[in-house]
């Protein structure tokens, strides 16, 4: 807890420093909110006419800017909102809140002469994308289900694991190397339906921010990227109900004021009815009667504004997938539930007009279970991770051109990786080692976003992190045959192994002119928890393991540089980024591993290194009836393990040479909006059998080296049309119909390859043929959304 003591001691010094300002300078601060529902706006820009330096609102909509005394025009702008200009005579410290109006609420188009601030060119951050939820909802969706992770996959440098997968692979990193936060709570499994859908209900989401290069110092514990997702706070002006009916799932959200302008809430739920749709088609005499699958999730949030200085938030998420398989003829019953639960309690406090604080307590739990029973035999496999965290963050605005952020976090982890147990009659099977592991993780950080001049801006940060495996735990000493000889016992809370280190990061921007800039970044990251997978996609059977006395933390060094340029008054935003990433202490299973042992899975890990490099091109059209983007990535991703592939390097399973995405949205008229998305990617790397032998009458196969082959290229076109009927003035509700087509030309994309046998080896008629399995042909869908 020493880092918390450090923060407490540092806080009075920061507050006192604010009082020693020159009397001719004054500070104006406040919040930026949606004028219709009171939601705070994240990352809204505050510019001052005639002055190049400005500021953006933080995660809670707060801003602060210090200027010389005088008269100014303050311009507030945010994507999808009408800019607002306010004249202010600054002759003392002032509080000024901006309530801005969404453009969709305007009855006619408003032309604003003030120029946008070229945020993508002028800020120092690299590889950052902020996607408005309305834009995400406009992109064609699989089976009509809006999915923000699949939208993220359309950006350059990011690829999916395969057909329908919600997993993210960023710049050569694995799915565990992405820090995915939902209201500050880490999410460890992001997929429903074995990864085909993400767990995020778009009706409950306010803001989505992705950072895939040079992540700021307040984020840590991952190597590749940060996906920061903020839930809606709830409409504090009026009650609102919205939802949708789709082919496989329905949604319903209710939000409104508990006390107008003071407190609000939102509750959003979603559930599939795959089980209900298929049940009538399975007769009671069928051997599979009683089998079924469904998923559901629930988002809830409540907040209370005590004053302009204090606000309290309580939010949570709970989601589950449940798969039941029944085979009556074989008396086999299988039950597979898995899911996430998170809870976040946050307190915002404005200490003064230059210092904003946020205190957060987080609980999150992910667990997976596999239960099977047949006659008198039972088996159970369980895995999961549970965290309790306490975090303190401060935003300090000492003077114009500087935004300092500092704070710390402490997390207590409990890991349950792949515990297998079972029984047959009176015989009970137990794990060969106590698999549950405990750990403490802590970090402190400080960073400065410093606009040195009109041309030079720097974002520099330093983070120190520490990870400690603790007891209760027992380490066994074994002989060459695995027989236990002795043990070392660690009591509860006693340190087993400690790791730690500095994580510096710096990003530099140099402006060539108002519409062109060069950026470069260097980042060192440490990751203490690992997802170990035996497959090419993210499945709930993948297990999370901590760094231990055997498993070292992952380390990465990321170097990136890019050219950013806008054209035609910011109608076109373009960027070209180059990157090189080096990764140490990567983990894979040893060759031949099968998850059917009672031993600790650590005994089957292989350790090695990885590296990735490439280029990313992004062209984004932001204005006009036709909007959208083109993203292209050319990249290489390699792995090298002494115990795998004869010690030679091989392409990672998520290596993809070429990756292209084209997204277009067109507003035909007030009723119809059309959109399309085309994706192309080089085939996935695969390990396949390349020789077959008959040994003792049994067909035996010899596999190639790891990922020596490539599956055929992947490509697909999705289409969507949104019909918004003319609104009846007498009615307080509105609706829309969403028509979508997934895989419009029914491309048979490869999911995996298997080898089919026919004939007999005894008479010489045996033939072996490789066959491709594809999942989804053309799939039309329709969804009805409503709001009142």
Secondary structure, DSSP 8 states (H G I E B T S, - for coil): -HHHHHHHHHHHHHHHHHHS--TTEEEEEEEEEETTT--B-TT-EEEETTEEEEEE--TTSEEEEEEESEEEEEEEE-TTB--EEEEEEESS-EE--EEE-BGGG-SS-----S----HHHHSS--SEEEEEHHHHHHS--BTTB--HHHHHTTSTTEE-SSTT----EETT--GGGEEEEETTEE-S--EEGGGTEES--GGGEEEEEEE-SS--TT--S-SSEEEEEEE----SSS-EEEEEE-SSEEEEEEEEEEETTTEEEEEEEEEE-HHHHHHTTS-TTSTTTT-EEEEEEEEEEEEEE-SSSEEEEEEEEEEEEEEEEEEGGGTEEEEEEEEEEEEEEEEEEEEETTEEEEEEEEEEEEEEEEEEEETTEEEEEEEEEEEEEEEEEEEE--STTEEEEEEEEEEEEEEEEEEEEEEETTEEE--SS--EEEEEEEEEEEEEEEE-SSSEEEEEEEEEEEEEEEBSEEEEEE-TT--EEEEEEE-BT-EEEEEEEEEEEEEEEEEEETTEEEEEEEEEEEE-EEEE-SSSS--TT-EEEE--SSS--EEEEEEEEEEEEEETTTTEEEEEEEEEEEEEEEEEE-TT--S--SS-GGGGEEEEEEEEEEEEEEEEE-SSSEEEEEEEEEEEEEEEETTSGGG--EE-TT--SEEEEEEEEEE-SSSEEEEEEEEEE---EE--EEEEEEETTEEEEEE-STT-EE---EEEEEEEEEE-----TT-S-EEEEEEEEESTT-----SEEEEEEES-TTTT--EEEEEEE-----EEEEEEEEE-
